[in-house]
């Protein structure tokens, strides 16, 4: 028949042959809820660690640049205070 396919000499209807990859693919993709939740928790932990690492590296870089260019805490405070005074003038108008 034209609607049958032979695999290892066994006749297989064409419709079943076409459905099989779809069913196999669905079985591979769908995971149990608990497994997905565990993977999600692992990813959240990795994200938290990456964020902490990025902040640590950024702080190290800022400290290094401050040391390299002689930038002190006093200079930063003065700049922040001056900026706050400007903001207050604009807000009060």
N, C-alpha and C positions, 0 to 999 in steps of 0.2 A: 504494500500500500504506500501511497505518497505521503500520508500523514504520520508514518512511523519512522523512527530512527533506530538503528541497531547499534547498541553499545555492548561489546564483548559477545556479540551474537544474540543478544536479547533484544527483542523489539520493544521500543519505548515510544508511546504516543508523543507527537510533536508538542502538544500543549503542556504535557508534564515536563518535557525536556526544557521548554522555555520558562516554566515557573521555577524550576530548581535553582538557578543562580539567584533569583530574587529571594527565595526562601532562605538560602544559605547566607546571602548578604544580610538579611534582616537578623538572622540568628547571631551573626558576628558583631553587629552594631549595637544591638540592645543589650545593655548590661543590667544586672539587678540594682535596685535602688540603693541598697547598703554599699555596694561596691562604688557606685557613682558618688555617693555621699562621702565615702572615705577618700576618693580621689580629689573631691572638691576641698575637703579639709586639708589635704596635703598641699594642694595648690595655694590655699589661703595662707598656710604657714610659710611656704616658699615666697609668697608675695610680701609678707610681713618681714621676713629675713632680708629680702632684696631691698625693701624700703629702708630698713635700719642700716644696711650696708651702704646704700647710696647717701643717706644723711651723714653717716660717719665719714665717708670719703669726701663729701662736700665740705664738712667742717674742717677736716684736715687741710683741704686745699685753701679754704679761706684763711686759716691760721698761717699757712705757709706764705700766702700772698701778703698778708699783713706784716709778717716778719720780713719778707723780702723788700717791701716798699716802706717800711717804718711806720705803718699805720697802727695807731694805738687806740685803746678803749676810750680815752679822753676825746680824741678827734671824732670818734663815732658818736659819743654822747652829745658833743657840741652840735654836730650835724643834725642829729635827731631832734634836739631841743629847738634849733633854729627852724627846722621843718614844721614842728608842732606849732610854733608861734605864728608862722605864715598861715597854717590851716585855720587857726583860731580867728585870725583877722578876716579870712574869707567867710568863715561860718557866721561871724557876728554881724556881717553886713546885710 
